Amino acid sequence: MLTHRDEIYRYAWRMVGDAQDAQDLTQETFLRAYRAFERLEPDSNVRAWLYKIATNACLTFLKRRGRERMVTLDASASGLAVQTETPPDVVGRLELLREVAEAVEALPPRQRAAIVQRKYQGLSYGEIAASLGCSEDTARAHVYQGLRKLRAQFRDESEVRHG
């Protein structure tokens, strides 16, 4: 179960946008999992089960805090180092990452969770469905609707820039 700790942390960070809150939520996820482990069916997908616990913890956290937005990715979180004299292509990539992060953070919470799980964490639709407590078709719909909104937003922004 602890083999999934790092990916659960990264998922929580992408959902709430704060390292300390993500650490707390990861700890809460594994505490809840430990308490419920004996009720887990032997043939269950532990990874999807952990994502379900983490998703519920993150959504509760966001609701309790009154936030429905992730904190914008900064340069250090993107893995790209920004120096005083940054090549234009790196600056462009950082700007694009920032814009994508802002667009993802503006999605409704379930669409955001589905997009993060699918595109950032690499979960299957079955695992997303298990983590969100919905059918696989509904999980696909959350991903599809979220991607559709993102594409529309970037298409509109592109038209404004080039139009």
N, C-alpha and C positions, 0 to 999 in steps of 0.2 A: 504494500500500500504506500509506503514512504517513497517508493521509486517514482511516484507521480508528484511528489512535493514541488519540485521546481516548475513543472508545467502548470500546476494548480496556482502557484504563486504568480507566474506570468499572466495567466488568465485573469486572476483577481486584479492584478495591476492594470491590465488593459480595461477592465470593467470600471474600476474606481479611480484610476489615474494617480494614485499616491502610494509610494513604496511602503510607508509605515502601515497604512490602512490595509494594503495588500498582505503584508506579513500577518497582521492581526486576523484577517479573514482566512488566510491559509491555515493558521493555527486553529481557528474556530472550526474550519472545515474538517480538519483531522481529529479534533476533539469530538465533534458530532459523529464522525465516521467510527471512531473507536467505541463510542457509547452504543452505536447501532450495529456494530459489526456482527454480533451474534445473530441478529435477525436477517442478515444478508443471505440470500439463497446461494448454495454452493456453486451453481453454474452461472452466477450473475457476472456481468461485465463490471468489474471493479472500477475501471477508469471512468466509464459513463456514470456510475453511481457517485463517484467522487465529484464529477463535474456537476451533477444534479445538486449535491450538497453545497458546492461552491457557488453555483448559480443562485440558489435560494439565499445563501448568506449575502452575496453581493447585492441582489435585488432588495433584500430587506435593509441592508446598510444604506443603499441609495435612497430608498423611500424614507427611512428614518432621518437621514441627513437632509432630506428635501432636495437632493440633487438628482438630476437625470442626465448629467453630462460628465464625461471623462475629462480629465485634465489633458490639455494638448501635449502631444509628444514634443519633447525638447530635443535638441541636438544630441545630447549625451545618451538619451534613451534610444535613439534611432541607431546607435552604433557608429555614427559618422562623427568624426572629430572636426570641430570647427576651429580654425586657427585665424589669426589676424588677417592673413592674406589667403583667402579661400578661393580655390579655382571656381569659375562660374558654374561648371557642371555640378559640383558638389553643392553649391548654394541652391541651384535649381532643384536638385533631389531633396534637399532639406525642406525647401518650400513646399514641394509636392507632398512629402510625408506629413508636414504640418496640416496641409489642406485636407488630405485624406483622413487624418486623425480627427480633425474638426468635423468633417462630414459624418464619420462613423459615430462620433460622440453625440451628434444631433439626432441619431435614429432612436425610435422608441426602444425601451430597455430589452424586450424579448428579441427584436430584430438585431439589436446590437450584440446581444449574447450569442445569437445564432451565427452572425457574421464572424465574430471573434473566434468562436469555437471552430467554425468551418475553415476560414481563410488564414487565421493566425495559428490556431492550435492543431489543425489538421484532423479534426474529428469527423467521423462518418455521420451520415444523416440519422442512422439508428442511435448512435451515441448522443447526438444533439437532442433527438426526441426524448431519450431517456433522461437527459439532464434537465430538459425544460418541462418534462411531465406532459408531453403531447405525442401525437402520432407522428410517424415518419413523414407523412404527407404535410402535416402542419409545420414540421421543422423545415422541410424543403420550401414551403411557402414563406416562412420567416426569412430564410436566406434569400430567396428570389425577390421578395418585396424590398428587402434592405438593399440588395444589389441594384434593383431597378431604380430606387430613390437615389442611390449614389451615382449611377450612370446619368440619370436625368440632371442631377445637380452639376456634375462636371461637364455635361454637354451644354447646359445653359451658360455656365461660366466661360466655356470655350467660345461660345457664340458671342458673348459680350466682349471678350478680349479681341476676337478676330472679326467681329461683325461690324 
